[in-house]
Structures are given as structure tokens and as C-alpha cells.
Amino acid sequence: MPEPSIKDEKTYEKVREQGASKEKAARIANAAAAEGRSTVSRRGGRSGSYEDMSRDELYERAKKVGLAGRSAMSKSELIDALRHH
């Protein structure tokens, strides 16, 4: 049974399959339903590659999203944690 708060089930399921949280998938799906998929997709992709960031920049991103244990992580561990949180 579809979620009553999800406006675009197809987009929601696709985003969930890519590993996004339920909340993030719902935001993307609802924005796509309201504004159109192409409009929403054009907004994405502005962030640089994690590999191009310094460890300090990665640490700050990890801090923003609340990753535990970030102070002991290496650059590669921070990248992995940010990609899979």
C-alpha cells in the first residue's frame, strides 16, 4: 500500500533502492511530483567529489550529519561513512 504522504511512488522507490533514507526519498519524490522530475534533477550534482576534499572538510561534513566516531576516522573512512550514512 502506498504511503499517503508520498506523492510520486515510482521516484520514491527508485531513490530508496539507491540507499537514501525514507525521509530523504520522500522529500525528493514529493519535490519531483510538485515541480517535475527534470527540475529537481537539475538541482542535484553541485557538490564536489569527496576525494577532492581535505580531511578537515570531510570532518566538518561528518559533523553536520552527526556521524559518530568521526574524530578518529581517516580521510578514506570519512568518505566511506559519508557515502553510507
JODAHU-V845591 format. One record per helix or strand of 3 or more residues. SS is the DSSP state (H for helix, E for strand). FROM is the first residue (numbers start at 1). TO is the last residue. If there is no record, write none. Layout:
SS/FROM/TO, SS/FROM/TO
This chain:
H/9/17, H/22/35, H/37/43, H/50/52, H/55/65, H/70/72, H/75/83
